[in-house]
């Protein structure tokens, strides 16, 4: 439902930038700024930290330790993040090849895991199904299980970040939403439920800050709360655009029940854990969002200038060879 809704958003507003573009157009500057803020501070960093720590935990199973020390796992995660960060900084073509290789290895390993799961089921290994839903009936437990399980299926929204770069955005967005999940679902279904085999997931971004103090469970909760809040805001913009952009041509249009139901599910996933089982991670996430306002009003709204910051900005632009577009591209 989310992928289909995002596909229509990409058609209505065919600009690169993903959620930021839709939230800015539909809800205004402040929500858009807060999204950009938590995307940098929370969503991107936490998701990469989770993947890196998962890689570290799987690597740790290859060795025997006295007890269960966390340091080796965090060291492996840090090395992977730095290594892949350097690769991406050095060469985009090398980064692309690296991603293709790791994607192939990931899918190959998941295929083996899936086949292994089928074999185990045929052999009668079904103990994991006994009382498998015991103690999971509370509203907060259901929501928290969504945080963990659906993390494996993340990424369906990323194509909207490069909508302007697509040769045929309508075809590409619809195909990604319609077909992109089938291989993922088939490969993960045995891995994540039928059999308890581990899987190795690779990442290409730097997120050392959250790797050092964090653990996978708390980071997933921290990430899930903010991510589903963003999804709710973004798809709510689709409902707004149905009225404010009625005359925009829509070669692909989802039934209105899909975005409505998706927004309601997102609201449930955000509110249920807060009401029934509040955790410290939710407080950290809320404070992270509110902290964005501390920077927005003085530096964006009132345009306060700090001596030396313009030089710093220019230096970073020269170093990274990036500069803001001097005009608003036509759509």
C-alpha positions as CSV (number, residue, x, y, z in Angstrom):
1,X,0.0,0.0,0.0
2,X,2.8,2.4,0.8
3,X,4.7,1.6,-2.4
4,X,1.6,2.1,-4.5
5,X,0.9,5.4,-2.8
6,X,4.4,6.6,-3.3
7,X,4.2,5.7,-7.0
8,X,1.3,8.1,-7.4
9,X,3.1,10.8,-5.5
10,X,6.1,10.5,-7.8
11,X,3.7,11.0,-10.8
12,X,1.9,13.9,-9.3
13,X,5.2,15.6,-8.3
14,X,7.9,14.3,-10.6
15,X,10.8,15.9,-8.7
16,X,13.7,14.2,-7.0
17,X,13.9,14.5,-3.3
18,X,11.5,11.9,-2.0
19,X,9.4,12.7,1.1
20,X,10.8,16.2,1.4
21,X,9.3,17.4,-1.8
22,X,5.8,15.9,-1.0
23,X,5.7,17.1,2.6
24,X,6.9,20.6,1.6
25,X,4.2,20.9,-1.0
26,X,1.5,19.3,1.0
27,X,2.1,20.4,4.6
28,X,4.5,23.3,4.4
29,X,8.1,24.4,5.2
30,X,8.3,23.5,8.9
31,X,7.2,19.8,8.5
32,X,9.5,19.5,5.5
33,X,12.4,20.9,7.4
34,X,11.7,18.5,10.4
35,X,11.6,15.6,8.0
36,X,15.0,16.5,6.5
37,X,16.3,17.0,10.1
38,X,15.1,13.6,11.4
39,X,16.1,11.9,8.1
40,X,19.7,12.9,8.7
41,X,19.8,12.6,12.5
42,X,17.6,9.6,13.0
43,X,16.3,7.6,10.0
44,X,19.4,7.3,7.8
45,X,21.9,6.8,10.7
46,X,19.8,4.4,12.7
47,X,18.9,2.2,9.7
48,X,22.6,1.9,8.7
49,X,23.6,1.2,12.3
50,X,21.1,-1.6,12.5
51,X,22.3,-3.2,9.3
52,X,26.0,-2.8,10.3
53,X,25.4,-4.3,13.7
54,X,23.5,-7.2,12.1
55,X,26.5,-7.9,9.9
56,X,28.7,-7.7,13.0
57,X,26.5,-10.2,14.9
58,X,26.6,-12.7,12.0
59,X,30.4,-12.3,11.6
60,X,30.7,-13.0,15.4
61,X,29.1,-16.4,15.0
62,X,32.2,-17.5,13.1
63,X,34.3,-17.3,16.2
64,X,34.2,-18.6,19.7
65,X,34.1,-16.1,22.6
66,X,34.1,-16.3,26.4
67,X,30.7,-15.0,27.1
68,X,28.9,-12.6,24.7
69,X,31.1,-9.5,24.4
70,X,29.6,-6.6,22.4
71,X,33.0,-5.0,21.5
72,X,33.9,-7.4,18.6
73,X,30.4,-6.9,17.0
74,X,30.7,-3.1,17.2
75,X,34.2,-3.1,15.8
76,X,33.2,-5.2,12.8
77,X,30.2,-2.9,12.2
78,X,32.4,0.2,12.4
79,X,35.0,-1.3,10.0
80,X,32.3,-2.2,7.5
81,X,30.7,1.3,7.7
82,X,34.0,3.1,7.3
83,X,35.2,0.8,4.5
84,X,32.0,1.2,2.4
85,X,31.9,4.9,3.2
86,X,35.4,5.3,1.7
87,X,34.5,3.3,-1.4
88,X,31.5,5.6,-2.0
89,X,33.6,8.7,-1.4
90,X,36.3,7.5,-3.7
91,X,34.3,6.4,-6.8
92,X,30.6,6.2,-7.7
93,X,31.3,3.6,-10.3
94,X,33.2,1.4,-7.8
95,X,30.4,2.0,-5.3
96,X,27.9,0.8,-7.9
97,X,29.8,-2.3,-8.7
98,X,30.2,-3.0,-5.0
99,X,26.5,-2.7,-4.5
100,X,25.7,-5.0,-7.4
101,X,28.1,-7.7,-6.1
102,X,26.7,-7.5,-2.5
103,X,23.1,-7.5,-3.8
104,X,23.8,-10.7,-5.8
105,X,25.5,-12.3,-2.7
106,X,22.6,-11.3,-0.5
107,X,20.0,-12.7,-2.9
108,X,22.0,-15.8,-3.4
109,X,22.3,-16.4,0.4
110,X,18.6,-15.7,0.9
111,X,17.8,-18.2,-1.8
112,X,19.9,-20.9,0.0
113,X,18.2,-19.9,3.3
114,X,14.7,-20.2,1.7
115,X,15.5,-23.6,0.2
116,X,16.9,-24.7,3.6
117,X,13.7,-23.6,5.2
118,X,11.5,-25.6,2.8
119,X,13.7,-28.7,3.4
120,X,13.4,-28.3,7.2
121,X,9.7,-28.0,7.0
122,X,9.4,-31.1,4.8
123,X,11.5,-33.0,7.3
124,X,9.0,-32.1,10.0
125,X,10.9,-29.3,11.9
126,X,7.8,-27.3,12.9
127,X,8.6,-26.7,16.6
128,X,8.8,-23.0,16.0
129,X,5.1,-22.9,15.2
130,X,4.0,-24.2,18.6
131,X,2.6,-21.3,20.7
132,X,4.3,-18.9,18.3
133,X,1.8,-16.1,18.9
134,X,1.6,-16.5,22.7
135,X,1.9,-13.2,24.5
136,X,1.7,-11.1,21.3
137,X,-1.9,-10.0,21.4
138,X,-1.5,-6.6,23.0
139,X,-1.7,-3.5,20.8
140,X,1.8,-2.4,21.6
141,X,3.3,-5.8,20.9
142,X,1.6,-6.0,17.5
143,X,3.0,-2.5,16.6
144,X,6.5,-3.3,17.9
145,X,6.5,-6.5,15.8
146,X,5.8,-4.4,12.7
147,X,8.8,-2.2,13.6
148,X,11.1,-5.3,13.5
149,X,9.6,-7.4,10.8
150,X,8.9,-4.8,8.1
151,X,12.4,-3.4,8.6
152,X,13.5,-6.3,6.3
153,X,11.3,-5.0,3.5
154,X,12.5,-1.4,3.6
155,X,13.6,0.5,0.6
156,X,10.5,0.6,-1.5
157,X,10.3,4.4,-1.1
158,X,13.9,5.1,-2.3
159,X,13.1,5.3,-6.0
160,X,11.2,8.5,-5.3
161,X,14.5,10.3,-4.5
162,X,15.6,10.1,-8.1
163,X,12.3,10.6,-9.9
164,X,13.7,13.4,-12.2
165,X,16.5,11.0,-13.3
166,X,14.1,8.4,-14.6
167,X,13.6,8.2,-18.4
168,X,10.0,7.0,-17.9
169,X,9.0,7.8,-14.4
170,X,5.4,6.6,-14.7
171,X,6.5,3.2,-15.9
172,X,9.4,2.9,-13.5
173,X,7.5,4.0,-10.4
174,X,4.5,1.7,-11.2
175,X,6.7,-1.3,-12.0
176,X,8.8,-0.8,-8.8
177,X,5.6,-0.6,-6.7
178,X,3.9,-3.5,-8.4
179,X,6.7,-6.0,-9.0
180,X,9.6,-5.0,-6.8
181,X,8.4,-6.7,-3.7
182,X,7.7,-10.2,-5.0
183,X,11.4,-11.5,-5.0
184,X,11.9,-9.8,-1.6
185,X,8.9,-11.4,-0.1
186,X,9.7,-14.8,-1.5
187,X,13.3,-14.7,-0.3
188,X,12.6,-13.4,3.2
189,X,9.5,-15.4,4.1
190,X,11.5,-18.5,5.1
191,X,14.4,-16.6,6.4
192,X,12.4,-14.5,8.8
193,X,9.8,-16.9,10.1
194,X,10.0,-20.6,9.0
195,X,13.6,-21.3,10.1
196,X,15.9,-19.5,12.5
197,X,18.9,-19.2,10.1
198,X,20.8,-15.8,10.1
199,X,21.1,-13.6,7.1
200,X,23.8,-11.0,6.3
201,X,22.8,-7.6,5.0
202,X,25.2,-5.1,3.7
203,X,25.2,-1.4,3.8
204,X,26.9,1.6,2.1
205,X,26.6,4.6,4.4
206,X,28.3,6.0,7.5
207,X,26.5,5.7,10.8
208,X,29.2,5.2,13.5
209,X,27.6,7.5,16.0
210,X,24.7,5.1,16.7
211,X,26.7,1.9,16.4
212,X,28.9,2.7,19.4
213,X,26.2,3.1,22.1
214,X,23.3,1.2,20.5
215,X,22.0,-2.3,20.1
216,X,19.8,-3.7,17.3
217,X,16.6,-3.9,19.3
218,X,16.6,-0.3,20.7
219,X,17.7,1.1,17.4
220,X,14.9,-0.6,15.5
221,X,12.3,0.8,18.0
222,X,13.9,4.2,17.8
223,X,13.9,4.0,14.0
224,X,10.4,2.5,13.6
225,X,8.7,5.2,15.6
226,X,10.1,8.1,13.4
227,X,9.9,6.2,10.1
228,X,6.2,5.4,10.4
229,X,5.5,9.0,11.4
230,X,7.2,10.1,8.2
231,X,5.2,7.6,6.1
232,X,2.0,8.9,7.6
233,X,2.8,12.5,6.8
234,X,3.9,11.6,3.3
235,X,0.9,9.6,2.2
236,X,-1.4,12.1,3.9
237,X,0.0,14.5,1.4
238,X,-1.3,12.3,-1.4
239,X,-4.8,12.7,0.1
240,X,-4.3,16.5,0.1
241,X,-3.1,16.4,-3.5
242,X,-6.3,14.7,-4.6
243,X,-8.0,18.0,-3.8
244,X,-5.3,20.6,-4.4
245,X,-4.0,19.0,-7.7
246,X,-7.2,17.6,-9.2
247,X,-6.2,18.5,-12.7
248,X,-2.8,16.8,-12.7
249,X,-2.8,14.0,-15.2
250,X,-2.5,10.6,-13.4
251,X,-1.6,7.7,-15.7
252,X,-1.5,5.6,-12.5
253,X,-4.0,6.3,-9.7
254,X,-4.5,4.2,-6.6
255,X,-8.0,3.6,-5.2
256,X,-8.5,6.2,-2.4
257,X,-9.0,3.4,0.2
258,X,-5.3,2.4,-0.1
259,X,-3.7,5.7,1.1
260,X,-6.5,6.2,3.7
261,X,-5.9,2.7,5.2
262,X,-2.2,3.1,5.0
263,X,-2.3,6.4,7.0
264,X,-4.5,4.9,9.6
265,X,-2.1,1.9,10.0
266,X,0.8,4.3,10.3
267,X,-1.0,6.3,13.0
268,X,-1.7,3.1,14.9
269,X,1.9,2.0,14.7
270,X,3.0,5.3,16.2
271,X,0.4,5.8,18.9
272,X,-0.2,2.2,20.2
273,X,3.3,1.7,21.7
274,X,3.2,5.2,23.2
275,X,-0.1,4.6,25.0
276,X,0.3,1.0,26.1
277,X,4.1,0.5,26.5
278,X,6.1,3.8,26.4
279,X,9.8,3.3,26.1
280,X,12.8,5.6,26.4
281,X,13.6,5.2,22.7
282,X,10.3,6.9,21.9
283,X,11.3,9.9,24.1
284,X,14.6,10.1,22.3
285,X,12.9,10.1,19.0
286,X,10.4,12.8,20.0
287,X,13.2,15.0,21.4
288,X,15.2,14.5,18.2
289,X,12.2,15.8,16.2
290,X,11.6,18.8,18.5
291,X,15.3,19.7,18.5
292,X,14.9,20.5,14.8
293,X,12.8,23.5,15.7
294,X,15.7,24.9,17.7
295,X,17.6,25.2,14.5
296,X,14.7,26.0,12.2
297,X,13.5,29.3,13.7
298,X,16.8,31.1,14.2
299,X,18.7,29.9,11.1
300,X,15.9,29.3,8.5
301,X,13.0,31.4,9.5
302,X,14.8,34.4,10.9
303,X,17.9,33.8,8.8
304,X,20.4,34.4,11.6
305,X,24.0,34.4,10.2
306,X,26.9,33.1,12.2
307,X,30.4,34.3,11.4
308,X,32.5,31.7,9.6
309,X,29.6,29.4,8.6
310,X,29.4,30.7,5.0
311,X,33.1,29.9,4.6
312,X,32.5,26.5,6.1
313,X,29.6,25.8,3.7
314,X,31.5,27.0,0.7
315,X,34.5,24.8,1.7
316,X,32.2,21.7,2.0
317,X,30.6,22.4,-1.4
318,X,34.0,22.6,-3.0
319,X,35.2,19.5,-1.3
320,X,32.1,17.4,-2.2
321,X,31.5,19.2,-5.6
322,X,27.9,20.0,-4.7
323,X,26.1,23.2,-5.0
324,X,22.4,24.1,-4.7
325,X,20.4,24.6,-7.9
326,X,20.2,28.3,-8.7
327,X,16.6,27.9,-10.1
328,X,13.5,25.8,-9.5
329,X,13.3,23.2,-12.3
330,X,10.1,23.1,-14.2
331,X,7.9,20.1,-13.8
